[in-house]
Amino acid sequence: MTWLVTGASRGLGRQLALQLAERGFEVHACARDASSLAEVAAHPSGRIRALALDLGDAAALTPALHAALAGMERLDGVINNAGIGSYKPFADHAQAELLAILQVNLGAVMQICHAVLPRMRAQRAGQIVNIGSDLARRPLANMAAYTASKHGLAGFSHSLLREVKDAGIKVSLINPGIIDTGFGGGTEGSRDPAASLHPATLARLILDAVLQPGSVVVDELTVHPAGQDF
Ligand SMILES: NC(=O)c1ccc[n+]([C@@H]2O[C@H](COP(=O)([O-])OP(=O)(O)OC[C@H]3O[C@@H](n4cnc5c(N)ncnc54)[C@H](OP(=O)(O)O)[C@@H]3O)[C@@H](O)[C@H]2O)c1
């Protein structure tokens, strides 16, 4: 079984890629940072391949995806994990920054799903896991564009699931609370463990949840650290 994971160079996506390989899956690990991806691909299982993709470049992404897919013997699952955002007032975001948040967090997810669904439909099986946020379900000041992108991702995930489930394709939305990563410019491993989710622990929980046998589908899952104010 082969999975593609975006945002696999660090944070949650890196843990998802490593743990999929440890569970015996072949993994295409995607991100921009080639040296971090090379570290991930050096996993002793030999099951991880690095795939350089810039999700922020909408025009280049579709041809890059089709070229990558043409080289893949099979594709059983995709984890759309890459995401960007920064905590600051809406007016302080440059317009290019606002558009980049929408593109990476939502537009690229649609482009990836559009590219992989014909193959999944043909094999009458496939799984798409979208990493949202607890902000997909509640608003937070100073995160307006990010919150909008994750609300959009929630609507997209649920609508797509209803469209493709009878073709044997599962779509899951995972909404984490605060994760102890470098997201938004922080330092991975620097947060209070009581008020943040450890990326390796969260990756294990996500894979345990979504890798259900048969027709069981986890349509949405929210996970918080108890010490977070939510
Ligand atoms: N951290 C949190 O508190 C938190 C809470 C709720 C939800 N989430 C969500 O969880 C997911 C993972 O976040 P994280 O905390 O692990 O973040 P992270 O540590 O900042 O990692 C983000 C990943 O996305 C990739 N990425 C960013 N821009 C990209 C682009 N233009 N093209 C390709 N890849 C790109 C990065 O790789 P490169 O830079 O190498 O390209 C990196 O691998 C995101 O969807 C985020 O919204 C995070």
The ligand as a Gaussian input file, in Angstrom:
#p B3LYP/6-31G(d) Opt

LIG

0 1
 N        0.733000      23.385000      15.044000
 C       -0.507000      23.598000      15.467000
 O       -0.742000      24.107000      16.591000
 C       -1.678000      23.162000      14.605000
 C       -2.959000      23.156000      15.176000
 C       -4.025000      22.730000      14.409000
 C       -3.834000      22.321000      13.111000
 N       -2.572000      22.341000      12.587000
 C       -2.429000      21.901000      11.202000
 O       -1.607000      20.749000      11.184000
 C       -0.931000      20.653000       9.930000
 C        0.544000      20.417000      10.174000
 O        1.048000      21.536000      10.860000
 P        2.415000      21.506000      11.689000
 O        2.102000      22.064000      13.020000
 O        3.087000      20.192000      11.566000
 O        3.213000      22.642000      10.861000
 P        4.764000      22.838000      10.527000
 O        5.631000      22.168000      11.549000
 O        4.939000      24.297000      10.288000
 O        4.943000      22.036000       9.150000
 C        4.266000      22.480000       8.003000
 C        4.628000      21.584000       6.835000
 O        3.961000      22.118000       5.675000
 C        4.913000      22.242000       4.625000
 N        4.595000      23.371000       3.751000
 C        4.389000      24.670000       4.098000
 N        4.220000      25.435000       3.007000
 C        4.349000      24.592000       1.936000
 C        4.311000      24.785000       0.520000
 N        4.125000      25.996000      -0.046000
 N        4.490000      23.713000      -0.277000
 C        4.705000      22.486000       0.244000
 N        4.755000      22.231000       1.582000
 C        4.580000      23.290000       2.410000
 C        6.248000      22.468000       5.329000
 O        7.316000      22.016000       4.503000
 P        8.351000      22.958000       3.706000
 O        8.483000      24.228000       4.484000
 O        9.591000      22.116000       3.666000
 O        7.730000      23.134000       2.369000
 C        6.119000      21.558000       6.551000
 O        6.511000      20.247000       6.232000
 C       -1.264000      21.946000       9.184000
 O       -2.294000      21.723000       8.260000
 C       -1.739000      22.881000      10.278000
 O       -2.633000      23.856000       9.771000
 C       -1.498000      22.762000      13.286000

